[in-house]
C-alpha cells in the first residue's frame, strides 16, 4: 500500500456515539451508547463502502450472516420481543448495519429509535460489564 492509498477509518459520528465491542481485520461491532435499547452496529471495514451493493457478493453474504446471527443471539441475550436489522445510512454514509433489540413498552415502542429523545449513556461500570457479557455471549466466529 502506498502513502496515497485510502485507509479505512470509522466514521467520526459512529466513533463518538458508540463503544467498541469487537474488532478484527474485516469488521467492527459497536454498542450504541444508549441504554434505552440494546443496540449493536456491524461495520464492515471496506474503504468507501456506503451501500450493501458496494461489497463483493461473498463478503456481503458473510456480513449479512453475521448481522443475522448477532440479531438472533441479541434477541436471546436481551430477552426482547423483536429484533430490527437495518442498513439506513442517511446521517452516517459509511456502510453500517444496525441490530437493535426492541420490546413492547420500550422508550419509543413501536416507533423508530432514531431521533427519539436524548440518549441515556452507560457509565463506565455498565460499559465494562455489558461489553464483557456481549463478548462472551454473542461473538464466537465473526468475519476475519
C-alpha positions in Angstrom: 0.0 0.0 0.0 1.4 3.4 -0.9 1.1 6.6 1.2 -1.8 7.8 -1.1 -3.9 4.6 -0.8 -7.1 5.2 1.3 -7.2 3.6 4.7 -10.4 2.5 6.4 -11.5 4.7 9.2 -14.6 4.6 11.4 -16.9 7.5 10.8 -16.5 10.2 13.5 -20.2 10.1 14.4 -20.1 6.4 15.0 -16.9 6.8 16.9 -18.4 9.4 19.2 -21.8 7.6 19.8 -20.6 4.0 20.3 -18.4 1.7 22.3 -16.3 -1.0 20.5 -17.3 -4.5 21.4 -15.4 -6.5 18.9 -12.9 -5.7 16.1 -10.8 -7.7 13.7 -9.3 -7.1 10.3 -12.6 -7.2 8.4 -15.2 -5.9 10.7 -16.0 -4.0 13.9 -19.1 -4.4 16.1 -20.1 -1.4 18.1 -22.6 -0.9 21.0 -24.6 2.3 20.7 -24.0 4.3 23.9 -27.7 4.5 24.8 -29.1 2.2 27.4 -32.7 2.6 26.4 -32.2 -0.1 23.8 -29.6 -3.0 23.4 -28.3 -1.7 20.1 -25.4 -3.1 18.1 -23.9 -1.8 14.9 -22.0 -4.1 12.5 -19.5 -2.2 10.4 -17.6 -3.9 7.6 -14.1 -2.4 7.1 -14.3 -1.6 3.4 -12.9 1.7 2.3 -15.5 3.8 0.6 -18.4 1.4 1.1 -21.7 3.2 1.6 -24.3 0.7 0.3 -24.7 -3.0 0.6 -24.1 -3.4 -3.1 -20.7 -1.8 -2.6 -19.5 -5.1 -1.2 -18.3 -8.1 -3.1 -21.3 -10.6 -3.1 -19.4 -13.2 -0.9 -18.3 -10.5 1.6 -21.9 -9.1 1.6 -23.3 -12.5 2.4 -20.8 -13.1 5.2 -21.6 -9.6 6.7 -25.3 -10.2 6.5 -24.9 -13.7 8.1 -23.0 -12.0 10.9 -25.8 -9.4 11.3 -28.5 -12.1 11.4 -26.5 -14.3 13.8 -25.9 -11.2 16.0 -29.6 -10.4 16.0 -30.5 -14.0 16.9 -28.1 -14.0 19.8 -29.0 -10.5 20.9 -32.7 -11.5 21.0 -32.0 -14.2 23.4 -29.4 -12.2 25.4 -31.7 -9.1 25.8 -34.9 -11.2 26.2 -36.7 -8.8 23.8 -39.8 -9.1 21.7 -38.3 -8.0 18.3 -35.0 -7.5 16.5 -34.7 -4.7 14.0 -31.9 -5.0 11.4 -31.4 -2.1 9.1 -28.7 -0.5 6.9 -30.1 3.0 6.7 -27.1 5.3 6.5 -28.7 8.7 5.8 -26.9 10.6 8.6 -23.8 8.4 8.6 -22.9 7.4 5.0 -20.3 4.8 5.9 -21.8 1.3 5.5 -23.1 0.0 8.8 -25.9 -2.3 9.9 -28.0 -1.6 12.9 -29.1 -4.6 15.1 -31.5 -3.3 17.7 -33.4 -5.2 20.4 -36.9 -3.9 20.8 -39.5 -4.7 23.4 -43.1 -3.6 23.8 -43.2 -0.7 26.2 -39.6 0.4 25.5 -38.8 4.1 25.1 -40.5 4.6 21.7 -42.3 1.3 21.0 -43.4 0.7 18.3 -41.8 3.8 16.7 -38.3 4.1 15.5 -35.3 4.6 17.8 -33.8 7.3 15.6 -34.3 10.8 16.8 -36.3 9.9 19.9 -35.4 11.8 23.0 -31.9 12.0 24.4 -29.5 9.1 24.7 -29.1 7.7 28.1 -25.4 6.9 28.2 -23.9 4.0 30.0 -21.5 4.7 32.9 -18.1 3.1 32.8 -19.0 0.2 35.2 -22.0 -0.6 33.0 -19.9 -0.5 29.8 -17.3 -2.8 31.3 -19.9 -5.3 32.4 -22.1 -5.2 29.3 -19.2 -5.3 26.8 -17.8 -8.3 28.7 -21.1 -10.1 28.6 -21.6 -9.3 24.9 -18.2 -10.6 24.0 -18.9 -13.8 26.0 -22.4 -14.5 24.6 -22.6 -13.0 21.1 -19.4 -13.4 19.2 -17.9 -16.8 18.5 -16.5 -16.6 14.9 -17.0 -13.2 13.3 -15.6 -12.3 9.9 -11.9 -12.4 9.7 
